[in-house]
């Protein structure tokens, strides 16, 4: 589960950095908030208890 969370966050952070470089701050913020929510859902829905 942690591997999936890591890849999700890493990829979104990379995309958000690209958006910041383009001065698309709102887009970057949206991407980061969405990734934060998705990662939290993954963490909370872990049925194996592998937290």
HELIX and SHEET records of a PDB file:
HELIX    1   1 UNK A    2  UNK A   21  1                                  20    
HELIX    2   2 UNK A   25  UNK A   44  1                                  20    
END                                                                             
